[in-house]
């Protein structure tokens, strides 16, 4: 009864949002029309077909990362929970896409309000048309930029799933995800990437989402692990049920990450090539270092270690990918692998929290390393729109990156903690012990990934 009540509330909220956009449409259109017409007149001829083609491909690559994450996470949990993990990832492609079009994009990238939020003037995509918006991407349609950013908004809450895997109610997950996207992700995206955003004005560099995506999701994951608590039987929860699934997922993530980082150049030229190469080298270095650490401390390199290292390297290079040289990318990947290994294998075990699939240990910590490393290795020789870091004569940029890192982490953790507490009080976050024992595939979805003989 309680679950049905809150699913009804969520449905009403979605319908109310639709009604708002429909009702407010004419007024919003009137206010947006002059700006939209001005942009169209000035910039219609500025659409570059090569850049547009690259960004369409990049958008599709980033979209592919969410199903890739479903396989990655799905392979790491027990067989009785694999469908629940995949369902959580897939439903976000629906729910967050709708939220983004209705008001999320406007909150994140709309006209600035005090450096903190974008407002609702672009709600329902009013004023977001096919002409470029030079403030964000001068050579591709504004709707394509919106679509590209939508895929970031989709995958970010999906990353948090790794912290509460195998024990959260599906209804609570849905409500939390919509609230989190609106109250945490959208404002932080505006701070860092929105015109007039407070951290953008401060000079923080985040090429593709080290703060907005990885630190943000990682700190929310830590809050979730602390509030929801450990799985039944932790730490003796057994090995991953299907490592080939996890390897396939990691491969899809690595592949999609080229769109994630190189696509953030927003053009198909040299900057995209810089980011593409940095992405691949960081992942390669991190995968190799983790395998070496496995060999040193466990006597055998493991497949799980290699894919964990690769993801750590991809996370860490994300904020730096458009600002650093190939040699710097190798160093960032190697350092990230070492630090994330210590967090996952040593620190988590000593502290005893159950970050089930290491969302905080890899995404949160990896994002912090990447944000900090950007302040060390960034160079304007590769990207004149960026800044020089400490190793190129600008110690101030390191301080800027550190402040942005702390501000993003604190905002995400505090707001996420509060939202989780709220949802837990109203709906209840966690399934019962019996449901957890049986598995979420059957108890939340009445489905099973495998037959009795499978």
Legacy VTK file of the C-alpha trace (Angstrom):
# vtk DataFile Version 3.0
C-alpha trace
ASCII
DATASET POLYDATA
POINTS 454 float
0.000 0.000 0.000
2.785 2.375 0.935
4.631 1.673 -2.317
1.511 2.226 -4.431
0.840 5.489 -2.624
4.240 6.888 -3.502
4.251 5.591 -7.043
0.961 7.483 -7.393
2.615 10.602 -5.940
5.502 10.278 -8.409
3.053 9.889 -11.299
1.174 12.992 -10.153
4.438 14.960 -9.985
5.342 13.938 -13.531
1.877 14.846 -14.823
2.035 18.164 -12.942
5.373 18.919 -14.600
3.885 18.179 -18.006
0.883 20.363 -17.222
3.168 23.193 -16.130
5.147 23.081 -19.350
2.005 22.970 -21.492
0.290 25.764 -19.532
3.364 27.960 -19.314
4.425 27.266 -22.874
2.946 30.343 -24.552
4.305 32.738 -21.935
7.713 31.115 -21.953
7.732 31.091 -25.720
6.953 34.821 -25.764
9.862 35.659 -23.486
12.228 33.293 -25.257
11.233 34.252 -28.795
13.327 37.423 -29.131
16.465 35.723 -27.858
15.773 32.652 -29.956
15.161 34.752 -33.052
18.360 36.696 -32.472
20.385 33.536 -32.092
18.801 32.017 -35.187
19.474 35.102 -37.274
23.091 35.383 -36.182
24.078 31.757 -36.060
22.027 29.588 -38.444
24.806 29.757 -40.996
27.345 28.812 -38.324
26.249 25.164 -38.103
29.211 23.013 -39.099
28.227 19.644 -40.557
31.449 17.956 -39.498
31.119 19.111 -35.901
27.443 18.171 -35.906
28.164 14.669 -37.209
30.848 14.143 -34.556
28.576 15.348 -31.775
25.720 13.089 -32.913
28.119 10.141 -32.728
29.485 11.304 -29.362
25.968 11.627 -27.959
25.212 8.066 -29.027
28.486 6.863 -27.481
27.662 8.467 -24.131
24.155 6.998 -24.273
25.731 3.549 -24.751
27.636 3.976 -21.490
24.495 3.547 -19.371
23.694 0.063 -20.748
27.432 -0.607 -20.441
27.227 0.346 -16.781
24.246 -2.000 -16.431
26.388 -4.919 -17.630
29.365 -3.798 -15.552
27.400 -3.518 -12.319
25.132 -6.444 -13.219
28.059 -8.817 -13.567
29.480 -7.813 -10.189
26.394 -8.538 -8.074
24.903 -11.908 -7.126
22.758 -13.679 -9.715
19.539 -13.019 -7.776
19.998 -9.242 -8.210
21.344 -8.807 -11.746
18.026 -7.793 -13.332
17.309 -5.261 -10.599
20.625 -3.534 -11.318
19.998 -3.503 -15.068
16.439 -2.269 -14.541
17.653 0.606 -12.374
20.133 1.685 -15.060
17.660 1.373 -17.918
14.762 3.160 -16.206
16.986 6.196 -15.691
17.360 6.525 -19.464
13.603 7.074 -19.505
12.946 9.065 -16.350
15.939 11.420 -16.399
15.556 12.098 -20.134
12.002 13.294 -19.481
13.087 15.351 -16.467
15.887 16.904 -18.544
13.582 18.032 -21.338
10.862 19.310 -19.002
13.056 21.425 -16.725
16.448 19.826 -15.953
18.296 21.351 -18.901
16.876 24.774 -18.106
17.970 24.514 -14.465
21.470 23.461 -15.499
22.144 25.636 -18.567
19.419 28.271 -18.679
20.051 31.988 -18.080
21.945 32.430 -14.829
20.463 33.348 -11.454
23.099 34.445 -8.916
25.634 31.948 -10.249
23.718 29.083 -8.650
20.906 27.927 -10.957
19.583 28.400 -14.453
15.897 28.988 -13.750
12.952 27.807 -15.850
13.006 30.078 -18.895
14.066 27.147 -21.101
11.587 24.667 -19.572
10.094 22.356 -22.163
12.974 23.380 -24.476
11.436 26.791 -25.162
14.131 28.805 -26.898
16.266 25.694 -27.482
16.094 25.171 -31.215
18.203 24.089 -34.163
20.302 27.246 -34.335
23.525 27.160 -32.295
23.817 28.921 -28.966
27.276 30.547 -29.119
27.491 30.641 -25.321
27.848 26.853 -25.264
28.593 25.422 -28.711
28.866 27.808 -31.644
28.893 25.284 -34.496
26.228 22.697 -33.591
22.459 22.995 -33.062
21.445 24.010 -29.549
19.199 20.935 -29.341
22.175 18.693 -30.074
24.135 20.284 -27.222
21.100 19.674 -25.009
21.010 16.025 -26.098
24.708 15.548 -25.435
24.341 16.954 -21.933
21.234 14.820 -21.383
23.328 11.662 -21.606
25.600 12.975 -18.829
22.546 13.694 -16.700
21.318 10.127 -17.261
24.485 8.247 -16.352
25.430 10.284 -13.283
22.661 9.033 -10.945
23.182 5.560 -12.426
26.719 5.552 -11.033
25.301 5.884 -7.496
23.594 2.485 -7.900
26.925 0.827 -7.128
26.728 1.971 -3.497
23.309 0.569 -2.593
23.192 -2.411 -4.954
21.168 -5.446 -3.812
19.171 -3.752 -1.042
17.162 -0.680 -2.162
13.439 -0.552 -2.969
12.754 0.230 -6.616
10.118 2.842 -5.708
12.508 4.603 -3.329
15.240 4.461 -5.963
13.014 6.199 -8.510
11.902 8.976 -6.171
15.439 9.598 -4.917
16.884 9.655 -8.456
14.427 12.305 -9.709
14.917 14.443 -6.608
18.696 14.056 -6.774
18.877 14.961 -10.460
16.839 18.108 -9.813
18.300 19.317 -6.516
21.905 18.111 -6.729
22.970 17.385 -10.317
21.315 20.276 -12.152
22.571 23.060 -9.855
26.103 21.641 -9.724
26.178 21.362 -13.530
25.246 25.052 -13.646
27.975 25.973 -11.146
30.668 24.328 -13.264
29.461 24.558 -16.883
26.617 27.075 -17.006
27.299 30.594 -18.236
27.625 32.678 -15.068
28.018 29.596 -12.848
29.905 30.310 -9.645
32.690 27.735 -10.146
33.024 28.541 -13.839
33.469 32.203 -12.926
35.988 31.186 -10.260
38.106 29.590 -12.981
37.619 25.881 -12.210
38.533 23.525 -15.063
36.387 20.454 -15.682
36.586 19.369 -19.295
34.080 16.507 -19.208
32.698 15.945 -15.719
35.214 15.172 -12.984
33.296 17.319 -10.522
29.823 17.376 -12.080
29.647 13.633 -12.716
32.201 11.638 -10.744
32.806 13.553 -7.515
29.096 14.338 -7.432
27.991 10.711 -7.859
30.798 9.417 -5.651
29.873 11.582 -2.679
26.193 10.681 -3.088
27.276 7.034 -3.147
29.164 7.441 0.126
26.115 9.046 1.734
23.931 6.186 0.467
26.282 3.493 1.756
26.316 5.098 5.213
22.548 5.619 5.443
21.288 2.367 3.907
23.853 0.246 5.710
25.554 -3.022 4.882
24.145 -5.939 2.924
23.058 -9.034 4.840
26.139 -11.135 5.547
28.626 -8.412 4.629
31.537 -8.782 4.022
30.879 -12.417 3.066
28.593 -11.667 0.120
30.351 -13.926 -2.359
32.234 -13.222 -5.618
30.796 -11.506 -8.715
28.310 -13.851 -10.355
29.301 -13.155 -13.977
32.695 -11.585 -14.689
32.251 -11.822 -18.489
29.238 -9.490 -18.090
31.404 -7.089 -16.087
34.200 -7.221 -18.680
31.702 -6.555 -21.477
30.340 -3.626 -19.485
33.819 -2.219 -18.895
34.594 -2.515 -22.614
31.398 -0.610 -23.481
32.273 2.037 -20.906
35.782 2.465 -22.321
34.358 2.701 -25.842
31.655 5.170 -24.820
34.127 7.274 -22.856
35.655 8.474 -26.115
32.365 10.259 -26.764
32.198 11.385 -23.140
35.608 13.090 -23.187
36.483 13.738 -26.826
32.893 14.791 -27.476
33.260 17.447 -24.787
35.516 19.328 -27.206
32.231 20.113 -29.027
34.160 20.127 -32.318
35.733 17.441 -34.479
39.194 18.981 -34.611
42.469 18.861 -32.739
41.023 19.333 -29.251
38.862 16.237 -29.675
41.969 14.307 -30.724
43.827 15.510 -27.617
41.030 14.351 -25.348
40.606 11.046 -27.207
44.296 10.172 -26.838
44.463 11.239 -23.184
41.402 9.109 -22.414
42.872 5.976 -23.937
46.310 6.396 -22.396
45.004 7.029 -18.881
42.798 3.941 -19.005
45.651 1.844 -20.372
48.073 2.971 -17.671
45.533 2.482 -14.885
44.566 -1.031 -16.033
48.230 -2.067 -16.149
49.049 -0.585 -12.728
46.088 -2.335 -11.060
47.158 -5.658 -12.600
50.669 -5.081 -11.262
49.327 -4.304 -7.790
47.245 -7.494 -7.877
50.355 -9.426 -8.798
52.457 -7.856 -6.039
49.935 -8.237 -3.218
47.811 -11.236 -4.326
50.356 -13.113 -6.449
48.018 -13.138 -9.475
46.631 -10.406 -11.751
42.831 -10.566 -11.978
40.298 -9.666 -14.639
38.270 -7.778 -12.026
41.367 -5.783 -11.130
42.148 -4.859 -14.723
38.631 -3.584 -15.454
38.490 -1.748 -12.112
41.791 -0.059 -12.918
40.646 0.899 -16.407
37.514 2.558 -15.024
39.561 4.386 -12.368
41.821 5.774 -15.096
38.867 6.818 -17.241
37.298 8.599 -14.283
40.472 10.452 -13.346
41.272 11.684 -16.841
37.743 13.001 -17.416
38.242 16.545 -16.017
41.756 16.811 -17.461
41.346 15.188 -20.866
41.152 18.404 -22.891
43.928 20.161 -20.993
46.855 17.736 -20.558
49.566 16.084 -22.660
49.804 12.354 -23.425
52.585 11.845 -20.846
50.523 13.631 -18.212
47.572 11.372 -19.062
49.720 8.293 -18.422
50.767 9.706 -15.049
47.200 10.583 -14.064
45.982 7.083 -14.933
48.767 5.419 -12.980
48.275 7.597 -9.890
44.515 7.134 -9.954
44.884 3.359 -10.155
47.232 3.277 -7.175
45.096 5.512 -4.958
41.796 3.855 -5.912
43.340 0.428 -5.269
44.256 1.524 -1.741
40.752 2.939 -1.173
38.970 -0.174 -2.434
41.229 -2.904 -1.042
42.558 -1.335 2.166
40.574 1.685 3.372
37.080 0.331 2.710
37.944 -2.909 4.493
39.376 -1.105 7.528
36.494 1.359 7.851
33.870 -1.310 7.199
31.353 0.630 5.089
29.591 -1.308 2.325
30.100 0.617 -0.908
29.009 -2.520 -2.737
30.497 -1.896 -6.175
32.985 0.838 -5.216
31.112 3.818 -6.601
32.771 6.083 -4.028
36.158 4.335 -4.046
36.553 4.601 -7.826
34.289 7.413 -9.044
34.441 9.723 -6.036
38.149 9.289 -5.308
39.107 9.011 -8.989
37.207 12.215 -9.752
39.042 14.024 -6.944
42.414 12.853 -8.238
41.513 14.014 -11.729
40.312 17.432 -10.592
43.482 17.939 -8.552
45.743 16.624 -11.326
44.186 19.097 -13.759
45.591 21.828 -11.531
49.027 20.245 -11.895
49.307 19.353 -15.580
46.879 21.623 -17.474
48.522 23.652 -20.215
47.224 26.412 -22.467
49.558 25.163 -25.178
47.026 22.384 -25.823
43.859 24.313 -25.009
44.060 28.137 -25.029
40.563 28.282 -23.501
41.870 26.561 -20.364
44.628 27.601 -17.983
48.143 26.577 -17.043
48.597 24.366 -13.996
51.321 24.245 -11.365
53.807 22.392 -13.585
53.394 25.120 -16.214
53.975 28.048 -13.875
50.505 28.716 -12.419
50.235 27.559 -8.807
46.957 29.472 -8.388
45.120 27.004 -10.649
45.895 24.193 -8.229
44.202 26.160 -5.451
41.211 26.845 -7.700
40.855 23.139 -8.471
41.112 22.231 -4.798
38.398 24.716 -3.815
36.118 23.476 -6.609
36.746 19.886 -5.525
35.837 20.644 -1.903
32.780 22.730 -2.799
31.406 20.048 -5.145
32.056 17.214 -2.713
30.515 19.038 0.247
27.432 20.155 -1.707
26.788 16.684 -3.076
27.338 14.840 0.206
25.194 17.139 2.347
22.288 17.405 -0.098
22.401 13.695 -0.968
22.453 12.762 2.720
19.414 14.953 3.338
17.469 13.582 0.357
18.202 9.985 1.360
17.026 10.687 4.904
13.851 12.283 3.556
13.037 9.405 1.223
13.825 6.895 3.944
11.482 8.638 6.387
8.601 8.920 3.915
8.891 5.716 1.863
11.654 3.630 3.380
14.822 3.011 1.383
15.620 -0.577 2.149
13.838 -3.817 1.330
13.018 -6.243 4.121
15.505 -8.912 5.213
13.372 -11.599 3.559
13.274 -9.699 0.267
17.017 -9.169 0.375
17.569 -12.861 1.069
15.348 -13.928 -1.841
16.795 -11.292 -4.159
15.527 -8.100 -5.735
14.895 -9.638 -9.161
11.968 -11.659 -7.816
10.803 -9.426 -4.981
10.903 -6.103 -6.860
10.212 -7.194 -10.441
8.859 -10.784 -10.389
11.483 -11.826 -12.914
14.614 -13.952 -12.943
17.703 -13.589 -15.105
18.322 -17.331 -15.263
16.330 -20.534 -15.359
16.884 -23.149 -12.666
19.345 -24.930 -14.961
21.026 -21.704 -16.155
LINES 1 455
454 0 1 2 3 4 5 6 7 8 9 10 11 12 13 14 15 16 17 18 19 20 21 22 23 24 25 26 27 28 29 30 31 32 33 34 35 36 37 38 39 40 41 42 43 44 45 46 47 48 49 50 51 52 53 54 55 56 57 58 59 60 61 62 63 64 65 66 67 68 69 70 71 72 73 74 75 76 77 78 79 80 81 82 83 84 85 86 87 88 89 90 91 92 93 94 95 96 97 98 99 100 101 102 103 104 105 106 107 108 109 110 111 112 113 114 115 116 117 118 119 120 121 122 123 124 125 126 127 128 129 130 131 132 133 134 135 136 137 138 139 140 141 142 143 144 145 146 147 148 149 150 151 152 153 154 155 156 157 158 159 160 161 162 163 164 165 166 167 168 169 170 171 172 173 174 175 176 177 178 179 180 181 182 183 184 185 186 187 188 189 190 191 192 193 194 195 196 197 198 199 200 201 202 203 204 205 206 207 208 209 210 211 212 213 214 215 216 217 218 219 220 221 222 223 224 225 226 227 228 229 230 231 232 233 234 235 236 237 238 239 240 241 242 243 244 245 246 247 248 249 250 251 252 253 254 255 256 257 258 259 260 261 262 263 264 265 266 267 268 269 270 271 272 273 274 275 276 277 278 279 280 281 282 283 284 285 286 287 288 289 290 291 292 293 294 295 296 297 298 299 300 301 302 303 304 305 306 307 308 309 310 311 312 313 314 315 316 317 318 319 320 321 322 323 324 325 326 327 328 329 330 331 332 333 334 335 336 337 338 339 340 341 342 343 344 345 346 347 348 349 350 351 352 353 354 355 356 357 358 359 360 361 362 363 364 365 366 367 368 369 370 371 372 373 374 375 376 377 378 379 380 381 382 383 384 385 386 387 388 389 390 391 392 393 394 395 396 397 398 399 400 401 402 403 404 405 406 407 408 409 410 411 412 413 414 415 416 417 418 419 420 421 422 423 424 425 426 427 428 429 430 431 432 433 434 435 436 437 438 439 440 441 442 443 444 445 446 447 448 449 450 451 452 453
